[in-house]
Every structure is written in C-alpha cells, then in structure tokens.
C-alpha cells in the first residue's frame, strides 16, 4: 500500500500522561505497525519527545489528533517517508 510509511515528530508534552500512554494510544491507530518514543529533554513542567511511527498509509491528522488530545503539541515534522518502500536517508560530506 502507498501513502505515509514513517513519521518522525518532535513533540512537547506535559509530564502527565506518561510517555507510555502516548505510545500505547498511537499504536492503537489503524495502519500503525510500531511506535518508538525517545525522551530528548525534560524540564519542570514539560518533556520534549521524539516520536517515530511506522506503518502503511498513516493518517497524519489522526496522529496529530491523538497527540493533541493527550496534551501534546507537535513542534516539527522531522522526517516523512512515503511510497511503496522505505527509503533511508544517506549521509553526504555536507552533512
């Protein structure tokens, strides 16, 4: 199936609900095969997390809705992979 295959999102969230809840709720969405969440920064009231979602024909608006319902805000979309296969980024000398 074509469509979005991987999304990497930079998200700001409150301490509650826990990151585990974010992962479980996102993993329940249709066409989501896996979710990885990495904690990148924590302060007194919030956490910055990097969410990687894999699947076939991912629905960005649905994913965004779950994140916002849990109190999170997407700061940026750091990676998007779409199409029949997942194409990995290649480092070049300029990187």
C-alpha positions as CSV (number, residue, x, y, z in Angstrom):
1,X,0.0,0.0,0.0
2,X,1.2,3.5,-0.8
3,X,1.0,6.6,1.4
4,X,2.9,7.7,4.5
5,X,5.1,4.9,5.9
6,X,7.1,6.7,8.6
7,X,6.7,9.9,10.5
8,X,9.2,11.4,12.9
9,X,7.7,14.1,15.1
10,X,9.2,16.5,17.6
11,X,6.6,16.9,20.3
12,X,6.3,18.9,23.5
13,X,4.1,17.2,26.2
14,X,3.2,17.7,29.8
15,X,4.6,15.2,32.4
16,X,1.1,13.6,32.5
17,X,0.0,11.5,30.8
18,X,3.2,9.4,30.8
19,X,5.1,8.6,27.6
20,X,3.9,5.0,27.8
21,X,0.3,6.2,27.4
22,X,1.3,8.2,24.3
23,X,3.0,5.1,22.8
24,X,0.1,2.8,23.5
25,X,-2.6,5.2,22.2
26,X,-0.7,5.9,19.0
27,X,0.0,2.2,18.5
28,X,-3.8,1.5,18.6
29,X,-4.4,3.7,15.5
30,X,-5.3,2.0,12.2
31,X,-2.4,1.2,9.9
32,X,0.2,1.9,12.7
33,X,2.7,-1.0,12.9
34,X,5.0,0.4,15.5
35,X,5.8,3.4,17.7
36,X,9.1,4.5,19.2
37,X,9.3,7.4,21.6
38,X,12.6,8.9,22.8
39,X,12.8,11.4,25.6
40,X,15.1,14.2,24.5
41,X,14.7,16.9,27.2
42,X,12.8,17.3,30.4
43,X,12.1,20.4,32.5
44,X,9.9,21.4,35.4
45,X,6.5,21.2,33.6
46,X,7.1,19.6,30.2
47,X,9.0,16.9,28.2
48,X,10.4,17.1,24.7
49,X,9.9,13.7,23.0
50,X,10.8,12.4,19.5
51,X,8.0,10.1,18.2
52,X,8.8,7.7,15.3
53,X,5.7,6.0,13.8
54,X,5.9,3.2,11.2
55,X,3.0,1.8,9.2
56,X,1.3,1.8,5.9
57,X,-0.9,4.7,4.8
58,X,-0.5,6.6,8.1
59,X,-3.1,9.3,8.8
60,X,-1.2,12.4,9.9
61,X,-4.3,14.3,11.0
62,X,-5.5,11.3,13.1
63,X,-2.0,11.0,14.7
64,X,-1.9,14.7,15.4
65,X,-5.4,14.5,17.0
66,X,-4.3,11.8,19.4
67,X,-1.2,13.8,20.4
68,X,-3.2,16.9,21.0
69,X,-5.9,15.0,22.9
70,X,-3.2,13.9,25.3
71,X,-2.0,17.4,25.8
72,X,1.0,17.4,23.4
73,X,2.0,19.8,20.7
74,X,3.8,18.9,17.5
75,X,6.8,21.3,17.2
76,X,8.0,19.9,13.9
77,X,7.8,17.1,11.5
78,X,11.4,15.9,11.3
79,X,11.1,13.1,8.8
80,X,8.5,11.8,6.4
81,X,8.7,8.6,4.3
82,X,6.1,7.8,1.7
83,X,5.7,5.4,-1.2
84,X,5.9,1.7,-1.8
85,X,9.2,1.2,0.1
86,X,11.0,3.0,3.0
87,X,14.0,4.9,1.6
88,X,16.6,5.6,4.2
89,X,18.5,8.9,4.3
90,X,22.0,8.8,3.1
91,X,24.8,10.9,4.8
92,X,26.9,13.0,2.4
93,X,30.1,15.0,3.0
94,X,28.0,18.2,3.5
95,X,26.2,16.5,6.5
